[in-house]
Amino acid sequence: MFNTSVGILRFTGNLEGISYLVLLLIAMPLKYFGDFPSAVSLTGAMHGFLFVAYVIMVAFVLFRKRYSFLWAIWAVFLAFIPFGTFYLDKQLKTKR
């Protein structure tokens, strides 16, 4: 999986997707229902770092594999939807 730029993008996308789900499904309820706001600051910082890494990898794959610019927009758009990066992972697995 780490041998190609697409493999690294898939791995980064999965990490980003997991961090997004943890932020939405665990940290946010802890903040608002459990009076534990530091859960969001810690998880949010981790998710922000992984999101930036994901966008950098999308740009790298865009130029390395010569995918279309619309594909890159689609890949970044999917990062804003819960489970979206997992859908992109499935697309990239079959695109090879």
Accessible surface in RSA format (square Angstrom, percent):
REM  Atomic radii and reference values for relative SASA: ProtOr
REM  Chains: A
REM  Algorithm: Lee & Richards
REM  Probe-radius: 1.40
REM  Slices: 20
REM RES _ NUM      All-atoms   Total-Side   Main-Chain    Non-polar    All polar
REM                ABS   REL    ABS   REL    ABS   REL    ABS   REL    ABS   REL
RES MET A   1    96.94  50.2  54.00  35.7  42.94 102.2  43.21  36.7  53.73  71.2
RES PHE A   2   122.10  61.1 105.54  65.4  16.56  43.1 105.54  64.0  16.56  47.4
RES ASN A   3   145.51 100.3 109.15 105.5  36.36  87.6  30.42  73.2 115.10 111.2
RES THR A   4    57.22  40.7  50.14  50.8   7.08  16.9  56.42  75.8   0.81   1.2
RES SER A   5    13.10  11.1   4.36   5.8   8.74  20.1   4.55   9.7   8.55  12.0
RES VAL A   6     5.83   3.8   5.83   5.3   0.00   0.0   5.83   5.1   0.00   0.0
RES GLY A   7     0.00   0.0   0.00   N/A   0.00   0.0   0.00   0.0   0.00   0.0
RES ILE A   8    64.46  36.7  64.46  48.0   0.00   0.0  64.46  46.4   0.00   0.0
RES LEU A   9     0.92   0.5   0.41   0.3   0.51   1.3   0.41   0.3   0.51   1.4
RES ARG A  10    26.94  11.3  24.43  12.5   2.52   6.0   2.34   3.2  24.60  14.9
RES PHE A  11    77.85  39.0  77.85  48.2   0.00   0.0  77.85  47.2   0.00   0.0
RES THR A  12    13.88   9.9  13.59  13.8   0.29   0.7   4.62   6.2   9.26  14.0
RES GLY A  13     3.46   4.3   0.00   N/A   3.46   4.3   3.46   9.5   0.00   0.0
RES ASN A  14    34.81  24.0  34.74  33.6   0.07   0.2  13.56  32.6  21.25  20.5
RES LEU A  15    68.34  38.1  66.72  47.7   1.61   4.1  66.72  46.9   1.61   4.3
RES GLU A  16     0.70   0.4   0.70   0.5   0.00   0.0   0.00   0.0   0.70   0.6
RES GLY A  17     3.41   4.2   0.00   N/A   3.41   4.2   3.07   8.4   0.35   0.8
RES ILE A  18    92.13  52.4  91.62  68.3   0.51   1.2  92.07  66.3   0.06   0.2
RES SER A  19     2.73   2.3   1.44   1.9   1.29   3.0   2.61   5.6   0.12   0.2
RES TYR A  20    40.18  18.8  40.18  22.9   0.00   0.0  17.66  13.3  22.52  27.8
RES LEU A  21    26.98  15.0  26.27  18.8   0.71   1.8  26.73  18.8   0.24   0.7
RES VAL A  22    47.63  31.3  46.58  42.2   1.05   2.5  47.58  41.3   0.05   0.1
RES LEU A  23    25.16  14.0  25.16  18.0   0.00   0.0  25.16  17.7   0.00   0.0
RES LEU A  24    63.64  35.4  52.99  37.9  10.65  26.8  52.99  37.2  10.65  28.7
RES LEU A  25   117.69  65.5  99.66  71.3  18.03  45.3 100.67  70.7  17.02  45.8
RES ILE A  26    97.54  55.5  94.07  70.1   3.48   8.4  96.90  69.8   0.65   1.8
RES ALA A  27     1.42   1.3   1.12   1.7   0.30   0.7   1.42   2.0   0.00   0.0
RES MET A  28    63.58  32.9  63.15  41.8   0.43   1.0  56.95  48.4   6.63   8.8
RES PRO A  29    48.84  35.6  45.56  41.5   3.28  11.9  47.53  39.2   1.31   8.1
RES LEU A  30    74.49  41.5  73.46  52.6   1.03   2.6  74.39  52.2   0.10   0.3
RES LYS A  31    71.29  34.8  62.59  38.4   8.70  20.7  22.91  20.6  48.39  51.5
RES TYR A  32   139.67  65.2 109.98  62.6  29.69  77.2  83.31  62.6  56.36  69.5
RES PHE A  33   181.16  90.6 143.43  88.8  37.72  98.2 147.99  89.7  33.17  94.9
RES GLY A  34    45.14  55.7   0.00   N/A  45.14  55.7  24.37  66.9  20.77  46.5
RES ASP A  35   128.45  90.0 109.14 108.6  19.31  45.7  34.36  80.9  94.09  93.8
RES PHE A  36   102.86  51.5 102.73  63.6   0.13   0.3 102.86  62.4   0.00   0.0
RES PRO A  37    78.70  57.4  74.64  68.0   4.06  14.7  74.81  61.8   3.89  24.2
RES SER A  38    60.71  51.3  55.63  74.2   5.07  11.7  47.16 100.4  13.55  19.0
RES ALA A  39    11.73  10.8   5.98   9.2   5.76  13.1  11.73  16.5   0.00   0.0
RES VAL A  40    29.26  19.3  28.77  26.0   0.49   1.2  28.77  25.0   0.49   1.3
RES SER A  41    73.65  62.2  56.95  76.0  16.71  38.5  55.34 117.8  18.31  25.7
RES LEU A  42   138.31  77.0 132.85  95.0   5.46  13.7 137.29  96.4   1.01   2.7
RES THR A  43    15.38  10.9  14.59  14.8   0.79   1.9   0.87   1.2  14.50  21.9
RES GLY A  44    24.57  30.3   0.00   N/A  24.57  30.3  16.37  44.9   8.20  18.4
RES ALA A  45    70.37  64.7  49.74  76.8  20.63  46.9  61.68  86.9   8.69  23.0
RES MET A  46    95.39  49.4  87.54  57.9   7.85  18.7  56.06  47.7  39.33  52.1
RES HIS A  47    26.34  14.4  26.34  18.3   0.00   0.0  13.35  13.8  12.99  15.1
RES GLY A  48    30.53  37.6   0.00   N/A  30.53  37.6  30.30  83.1   0.23   0.5
RES PHE A  49   147.28  73.7 138.67  85.9   8.60  22.4 144.46  87.6   2.82   8.1
RES LEU A  50    26.23  14.6  26.23  18.8   0.00   0.0  26.23  18.4   0.00   0.0
RES PHE A  51    49.42  24.7  49.42  30.6   0.00   0.0  49.42  30.0   0.00   0.0
RES VAL A  52    85.55  56.3  84.39  76.4   1.16   2.8  85.54  74.3   0.02   0.0
RES ALA A  53    28.87  26.5  24.04  37.1   4.83  11.0  28.16  39.7   0.71   1.9
RES TYR A  54     0.42   0.2   0.42   0.2   0.00   0.0   0.42   0.3   0.00   0.0
RES VAL A  55    50.27  33.1  49.91  45.2   0.37   0.9  49.91  43.4   0.37   1.0
RES ILE A  56   108.14  61.5 105.22  78.4   2.92   7.0 107.41  77.3   0.73   2.0
RES MET A  57    28.51  14.8  28.51  18.9   0.00   0.0   7.48   6.4  21.03  27.9
RES VAL A  58     2.99   2.0   2.99   2.7   0.00   0.0   2.99   2.6   0.00   0.0
RES ALA A  59    41.41  38.1  39.78  61.4   1.63   3.7  41.29  58.1   0.12   0.3
RES PHE A  60    93.02  46.5  86.65  53.7   6.36  16.6  92.20  55.9   0.82   2.3
RES VAL A  61     0.00   0.0   0.00   0.0   0.00   0.0   0.00   0.0   0.00   0.0
RES LEU A  62    19.04  10.6  17.24  12.3   1.79   4.5  17.24  12.1   1.79   4.8
RES PHE A  63   152.34  76.2 137.28  85.0  15.06  39.2 140.21  85.0  12.13  34.7
RES ARG A  64   159.71  67.1 130.81  66.7  28.90  68.8  29.81  40.7 129.89  78.7
RES LYS A  65    93.73  45.7  72.57  44.5  21.16  50.4  27.51  24.8  66.22  70.5
RES ARG A  66   210.18  88.2 180.51  92.0  29.68  70.7  63.77  87.2 146.42  88.7
RES TYR A  67    45.32  21.2  31.92  18.2  13.40  34.9  23.56  17.7  21.77  26.8
RES SER A  68    68.79  58.1  51.58  68.8  17.22  39.7  50.86 108.3  17.93  25.1
RES PHE A  69   139.58  69.8 132.26  81.9   7.33  19.1 132.26  80.2   7.33  21.0
RES LEU A  70   135.87  75.7 131.38  94.0   4.49  11.3 131.67  92.5   4.19  11.3
RES TRP A  71    26.82  10.8  20.86  10.1   5.96  14.0  23.67  12.6   3.15   5.1
RES ALA A  72     8.54   7.9   8.24  12.7   0.30   0.7   8.48  11.9   0.06   0.2
RES ILE A  73    89.17  50.7  84.47  62.9   4.70  11.3  88.17  63.5   1.00   2.7
RES TRP A  74    97.92  39.3  95.66  46.3   2.26   5.3  95.17  50.7   2.75   4.5
RES ALA A  75     0.00   0.0   0.00   0.0   0.00   0.0   0.00   0.0   0.00   0.0
RES VAL A  76    40.67  26.8  40.67  36.8   0.00   0.0  40.67  35.3   0.00   0.0
RES PHE A  77   104.08  52.1 100.15  62.0   3.94  10.2 103.59  62.8   0.49   1.4
RES LEU A  78     7.81   4.3   7.81   5.6   0.00   0.0   7.81   5.5   0.00   0.0
RES ALA A  79     4.14   3.8   0.00   0.0   4.14   9.4   0.20   0.3   3.94  10.4
RES PHE A  80   125.05  62.6 111.84  69.3  13.21  34.4 112.52  68.2  12.53  35.9
RES ILE A  81    71.08  40.4  68.55  51.1   2.53   6.1  69.14  49.8   1.94   5.3
RES PRO A  82    57.47  41.9  49.50  45.1   7.97  29.0  49.50  40.9   7.97  49.5
RES PHE A  83   122.87  61.5 116.94  72.4   5.92  15.4 117.40  71.2   5.47  15.6
RES GLY A  84     3.93   4.8   0.00   N/A   3.93   4.8   3.66  10.1   0.26   0.6
RES THR A  85     4.74   3.4   2.33   2.4   2.41   5.7   1.80   2.4   2.95   4.5
RES PHE A  86    60.30  30.2  53.26  33.0   7.04  18.3  54.03  32.8   6.27  18.0
RES TYR A  87   109.01  50.9 103.35  58.8   5.66  14.7  70.76  53.2  38.25  47.1
RES LEU A  88     3.11   1.7   3.11   2.2   0.00   0.0   3.11   2.2   0.00   0.0
RES ASP A  89    20.72  14.5  19.48  19.4   1.24   2.9   2.00   4.7  18.72  18.7
RES LYS A  90   135.85  66.3 134.53  82.5   1.32   3.1  79.95  72.0  55.90  59.5
RES GLN A  91    58.34  32.6  53.19  38.9   5.15  12.3  28.74  61.2  29.61  22.5
RES LEU A  92     2.93   1.6   2.51   1.8   0.42   1.1   2.51   1.8   0.42   1.1
RES LYS A  93   119.60  58.3 106.94  65.6  12.66  30.1  53.28  48.0  66.32  70.6
RES THR A  94   111.46  79.3  76.15  77.2  35.30  84.1  67.30  90.4  44.16  66.8
RES LYS A  95   104.81  51.1  75.02  46.0  29.78  70.9  64.90  58.4  39.90  42.5
RES ARG A  96   159.56  67.0  93.58  47.7  65.98 157.1  72.36  98.9  87.19  52.8
END  Absolute sums over single chains surface
CHAIN  1 A     6097.6       5284.0        813.6       4547.8       1549.9
END  Absolute sums over all chains
TOTAL          6097.6       5284.0        813.6       4547.8       1549.9
